[in-house]
């Protein structure tokens, strides 16, 4: 048996959109080597790869179909009901396995992920952190002997995240919110197996447990988002105590207000990004605003954005007042996206796992949710004051400017930073090392 290495673990993700990989990316320092993509790793059996590919392609196809009237909506609703999160209230026993979970076990009986389980065990016996539920359940099912952790990637969760017999399961859970903590109990998970950590935001955005990178970035963001001093004049003592910075000078902006519009892994909602560009074109040209369209790893989305910007009369601004971020290699994409976010004042995206990034002090304008889990993310963002649903993108040149001039978005940046977890990656480090949390804020059990 190979000896275990303190503070290292197998970090196991899945290429199903960006959410599971994004969570794994934030744990790169903890990972033994690069994180493992359970549906696309070196040596994966052809049968496993085929099954995973078909599942992912179905979800992405249905995500893109949703905006299509009647048929697209009906198909997506059918799939969403299959993985629906049940109502939380009234509190009751929800430990009965769902149809989605029972279906997953049929694939495990046929050997899905057995090869990965054996591969990890033979290479090095380390704790395993899985950001996709089926991966963790499969490791336990196929007899992985070391500690197994499931990192939940939304603010609430379906029954399929938990195995058939949760009372006897060895799987530990890293919960991003108080609601997930309480939901796990309803699903039958033992209390000692639940750790309230918060979602892991990449350390290069935070800088450490005292947030030496995040705090100056947040100070500049708040100054940008409050040009009339509406928010900062009222709360300058609080801001100074927390950020160690003087109140912003009214009308002083170190850079144009920077908006980042990010599509999901399926590339859906790309049309919203171009509508935003058209609405804000004049203010982009006058250097009042800057816009970044994030195409992710999709070349076709990059091409769509570039054509749309030219059609919007912004060809001369490409690479200046407006840019398109595209990176085909997933690991490089996440690293580059971290740097984009550091210079972002407003993040415009659907309420996916990116909802948690409000914990870095970034206000989020929410595009329409896609799927049951994103409806819960939307509710969570609104409850903590870190995000707000978008109005019509065609009139963003009016309502978005009002939100900036009134200090509303500066207030959201502050609320997200104060109310949402910021140091999830550091808490997870402590858990894997078997240590108590040190120098970290206590997370409120908000449900």
N, C-alpha and C positions, 0 to 999 in steps of 0.2 A: 504493500500500500504506500502510495506517495504521501509525504507529510503535508499537512494543511498549512497554507501561508496566511498569516494574520493580515487582515484588512484587504484581502483579495477574494474575488468570487468570479464564477462564471456569470456573465450578464447575457441573458438570452432574450432576444427580441423576436419580432415577426414583421415581415414586409407586408403590412396591411394598412395602407395609407401611411401617414407620418407619425401618428400618435405613439405607437409602441416603440418605434425606433428613436423618436425624440427623447422619450423617457430614458432609454438605454444610453443615448449619447451623453446625457447629463451625468452618468455614472462611469465615464470612461477612465477616470483615475483609479476607480475601484476595480475595474474589470481586469481579469487575468488575460492579457492580450486584448485584441479588439473584441467588441461585443459580437455575439453569435446570432445570426438571423436564422431562426429555426426552420423557416421554409425556403432557405436559399443559402445553405452553408456548404463548404467544400466537402464533397463525398456524400451528399444527401442522395438516398436511393431515388431512382427515377419515379417509382410509384408514389413516394411521398411528395416529390416535387410537383408531379402532375396534379395531385389532389389539392395541394396548397394553391397552385396557380389558378385552378378553376374556381376555387372559393374566392380568391382575391379579385379575379377578373369579374366575377358575378357582382360583387359588392360595388366595385368601381363603376361598372356599367349601369347598375341601378341608380347609383348616386348621380350619374350624369343624366339619366332618364327622368329623374324626379321633376325637373321644371317643365317637362312635356305634359300638356294637358291630358287628363283622364288616364291613358294607358300607363305613362311613366309614373304617375302618382300612385296608381293602384298597385303596380308591381313593387314599388319601393315600400308602400305601406304593408304589403304582405310580408316582405322580408323583415321590416322593422318590428312587426308584431311577433315574429319568430324570436327576436332577441330583446323584446321589450322589458323595461324595468318596471316591476309592479309598484302600485301606489304604496307609499310608506305608512300612511295613517289609514285606519287604526293599526297600531303596532300589533303584530300577530306572528305566529310561527310560519315562516316562509322557507323552511328547510326542504320541502318536497322538491326533488329534481325537476327542472323544466324540460320541455321538449327539446330545446336547443342543447341542453347538457346531455340528455339521453342519446341524442344523435351523435354527439362528440364521442361518447363512449363506444359506440359501434365502430368508429374509425380506430380507436385505441385497441380494440379487440383484434382488429385486422393488422395491428403492428405499427400504426402511425406513431412516429417519434421514438420507437424503440431503438433504432439505430443511433439517434442522437444521444439518448440516455446512456447507451453502452459506450459511445465515443467519449463522452465527458468523463465517465467513470474510469475508463482506461487511461486517459491523458493525465488527469490530475483530480483527486477527490477534494473538491472545494465546495463551499456553499454555492447555491445557484439562485440568482435573482432573475425572475421571469417577468417581463412586462406584457406578456400575452397569456391569458388564463389557461388555454389549452396546453401550452408548453409546461407549465408547472404541474398541472393535473397529470400530464403524460409522464413526467419524471417520477412522480410518486407511483403511478400505476405500474410502471415498468421497473420499479424497485431501486431508484437512485438512493444511495445510502446516506448522503450528507444532507445538511439543512437545505430546505427549499423555501424561497420567499416569492410571493406574488406582489408586484408593484401595480396597484390599481391606477389607471391613467385617465379617469374621469371623476367628476365630483359625486357621482352615484354609480351604481353598478347593478347588472343583471345577475340572476341566480347562476348563470353559466360560469361565473368566475370562481365558484366554489365547488369542490368535488361532491360526489353523491352522498358520502357519509362524512359530513364535516366534523362531527364529534370525535371521530377516530382518526381524522387526517393529521398529518405532521406538517402540513403547509402553513407557513407564517405569512401574515399580510401586512404590507406597508401601505397605510391608508393616507390619502392626500387630504381628506376632509373629515370633520366630525360626523357628517352624514354617512360616509363610508364606514366609519367605526361602528355606528349604530346599525347600519344595514347588515354588516357582517354578523352581528349578533342575531338578527332576525333570521339569517340564513343558517344559523346553527354553529357558527365558528366559536370555539372556546376563547374566552377573553384574553387568556395568556398568549394566544397566537396572533393578537392584533396589536400593531404598533402605529400610533398616530404620528406620522412623519412630515406630512405635507408633500407636495409634488416636487421632484428634484429639478430646480432651475439650474442651468449650467454654471459651474463655479467661475468661469471666465467672465460672466456677467456680474457676479456677486463679489468675488475677490477674497472672501474669507468670512469667518463668523461675525466679524464686526463690519462687514460690507464696505471695504475701502474703495472698491471700484463702483459699486452701485450708488453710494451716497452722493459723490460729486456728479455722477450722471443724472441722478434724480433731481438734484438742485438745478442743474442747467435745464432739464426738461420742464420743471415747474415754472422757471422764469420764462421760458419760451411760450408756455401755455397760459400765461397770465400777464399779457402785455399791459393791462391797465391796473395791475396790482390789486384786483378785487379780492383774490384769495390770500395772497401773501401778506398784505397789510393787516388782515384780520388774524392771521395765524403765525406771524413772524417769530414770536417767542418760541412757539412749539417747533417750528422749522429749524430755528437756530439751535435749539437744544438737541434735536435729533440728528441734524445734518451737519452741524458745526459750521454753518455758512451764514453770511449776512443776508438780509432781505434783498430781494432783487431790485435793481434800479428800474423804475417805470420806463417803459418804451425801449429798454435795452435788450436786444435779442442777439445772442452769439451766432445764431444761424437761423435761416428760415424755418418755420414750423414744418417738421418732417413727418409725413404720413406714410406708413407702410401698409400696403394692401397685400395680403397673403392668401393664396388659394390653398385648398386642402390637397391631400395626396391623390385624389381622383381628378383633380384639375377642374372640379365643378365651380360654378359661380364666377368664372373668369370674366364674363360679360360685365359684371358689376365694376370690376377694376377699370375698364375702358369708360364706362359711364361716369365714374368718379374723375378720371383724367379729363374728359370733355368738360365737365362742370367746373373744374378748377383750373382750366387751361390759362385763363387770363392772369390769375394770381400766381401761377407757376412762372409765367413769362415775366412778371414784374418782381420776381424773387421774393414774394411774400410767403410762398409755400414751396415745398419740395415733395415730390412723390416717388416712392419706390414700389414697383409692382413685382411681387415675388412669384416667379414661375416654378420654383422648386426644381425638381429633377426632370421636368417635362419639356422637351424641345418644342413640342407642338404648342404648348402654352406660351413659351417665349415668343415664338413666331406670331401667335395671335396678338400678344401684347404689343409687339413692335409694329405690326400692321395697324393696330388700333390707335396707337399713339400718332402715327403718321396721318391717319385719317382725321384725327382730332386737331391737326395743325401744330403738333408738338415735335415734329421731326428735328428741328434745330435745337430742341431742349434735351434730346436723348443724350445721356451721359453728363448732363448739367443739372437742370431743374427737375428732370425726371429720368429714372433709370429702371432697368429690368434686371432682376437678380435671378440667374439660372446657373445651376451647377449639376451636371449629370451624375457625379459620384456622390452617393448619399452621405458618407461620412464628411466629405469636404463641404457638402451643402449645409449640414448642420453647423459646422465650424464657422462658415461664412455668414450664416444667418444670425449667429450670436453677435457678430460684429455689426451687422445691419441693425439689430435691435438696440445696441448701445447708442446709436445715433437717431433712434426713432422716438418721436414725441407722441404719436398716436398710432396704435395698431388696429387696423380694420380687417376683420376676418370672421369666419363663422365661429361659434363657441365650441371649438374643439379642445384638445389638450392645451392649446395656446392660451386658453382662458386663465390658466394658472400663472402665466407670465405677468399678470397684473401684480403679482407679488414682488416683481422687480420694479414696481412703480410706473408701469406703462398702462395708460387708460385704453380700454378696448371698445371700439365701435363694432357692434355685432351684426354681421350679415345673417340671413335666415338660417336657423339650425337645420342640420341634416341628420335625422335619426333621433331616437328616443333619448340617448345619452346626452346629446347636445342640448335638448330642451332642459335637462336638469342643470347642465353647465350654465346655460343662459340664466336660469333662476338664481343660481349661486352667485354669479357675477353681479346681478342686480341687487341681491341681498347684502353683499359686502360693499356695494358702491363703487366697484372697480370697472364697470362697463355699462353700456347702454345700447339698446337696439338702434340700428340706423334708421334714418328717414329715407325718402326717395333719393337715390344717388344723383339723379339729374339736377336736384336743387341743393347739392352739398355746398355750393358756393355761398349759400345763404345761411342755412342752419348750422353748418360746421363752423363758420366764422363767428356766428353768435355764441356758440359754445366756447370758443377760444376767448373772445372779448369779455365774456362774463366770468371767466375763471372756472367754469364748470368742469372742463377737462383737467385743469390743474388739481381741482379737488378730487377728481376720480383717480388721478395718479397717486395722490397722497393716500386716499382710502384703500386702494389696492395694496400699496406698500405696507400700510399699518394692519389691515384686516386679513390679508391672504398670507399663507406661509411663504417664507422667502428662503429658508435654509434647509429644505428637504434633503438635498444631496449630502449635507454634513451630518444630519441625523442618521441617515442610512449608513454612512461610514461608521458611526458609533455603534450602531446595532450589529453590523457584521463583525466589528472588533470586540463585541461583548462589553462595551463601555457605556457608562451613563452619558446622557447629553450634557455637554458643557458649554457655557457661555451662549446659550440659545434661548430665545424667547419661548414662553409657554404658549402652546397653541390652544385657542379657545375651542370648546366642543360645540361648534355651531352646527345645528342640524336643520 
